[in-house]
Amino acid sequence: MPSDNKIEASLNTAPAPKAADKILDVAFDLFYREGIRAIGVDEIVRRAGV
C-alpha cells in the first residue's frame, strides 16, 4: 500500500508570496523612489509581475 506524502511535501516547500504582498512591496518602493503622483496602478502591477 503506497503511503500518501502530501503533508510531508507541503511542509518541505516554501509558500509563494501572495500577489497582494508583492504589489504592496512594489508600490511602497516606487512611491518612495518616484513619488506617489508619478506612479500609476498599471506601472505597479507591471513591475510586480502579477
SVG drawing of the C-alpha trace seen along z (x, -y; Angstrom):
<svg xmlns="http://www.w3.org/2000/svg" viewBox="-4 -64 18 66">
<polyline fill="none" stroke="black" stroke-width="0.4" points="0.0,0.0 1.6,-3.3 1.8,-6.0 0.4,-9.4 3.1,-12.0 1.1,-15.1 1.6,-16.5 5.3,-15.9 5.6,-17.5 3.7,-20.6 6.0,-21.0 9.1,-20.9 8.1,-23.7 8.1,-27.4 4.9,-29.1 4.9,-31.5 4.5,-35.2 0.9,-36.4 0.2,-38.7 -1.2,-41.3 2.0,-41.3 4.1,-41.7 2.0,-44.5 2.3,-46.4 6.1,-45.9 6.5,-47.2 4.1,-50.1 5.9,-51.2 9.2,-51.1 8.0,-53.0 6.2,-55.6 9.3,-56.2 11.7,-56.5 9.5,-58.3 6.7,-60.0 3.1,-59.0 1.9,-61.2 4.4,-59.8 3.3,-56.2 0.1,-54.6 -1.6,-51.3 -0.6,-49.9 3.1,-50.5 2.9,-48.9 1.2,-45.8 3.6,-45.6 6.7,-45.7 5.1,-43.3 4.6,-40.8 1.0,-40.0"/>
</svg>
